[in-house]
Amino acid sequence: MKYTHKGWFFMCPVYLNADDGEGMVVDARWSCLDWWFTVNEWIFRLMVFLRTMIDPYYEPAFPFLVTGELKDGQNKTS
């Protein structure tokens, strides 16, 4: 997988690939942070669940912050 951008998912640094065609591929920037990515995902899911209990019409936006584009030499291959 070639990643095109780097950024943050909630509080976890990630690599992103938006050119996949079927949605965005997101992975933790370093494999040692895979567990932290999962924790952040569960925190986000809990926040969305609680919010939809209060407001059933709530449509969540994913907490991504894209901080830059990766050049060819910077691409991480997973």
Number of C-alpha atoms within 10 A of each C-alpha: 11 17 24 20 19 22 19 19 22 16 14 21 20 24 24 25 17 13 12 13 8 7 9 10 16 19 19 21 18 12 11 9 15 15 12 15 23 13 14 16 18 12 13 17 13 12 13 17 15 12 15 14 11 10 10 10 9 12 10 13 7 11 12 16 14 15 12 11 15 16 10 10 6 12 16 14 7 8
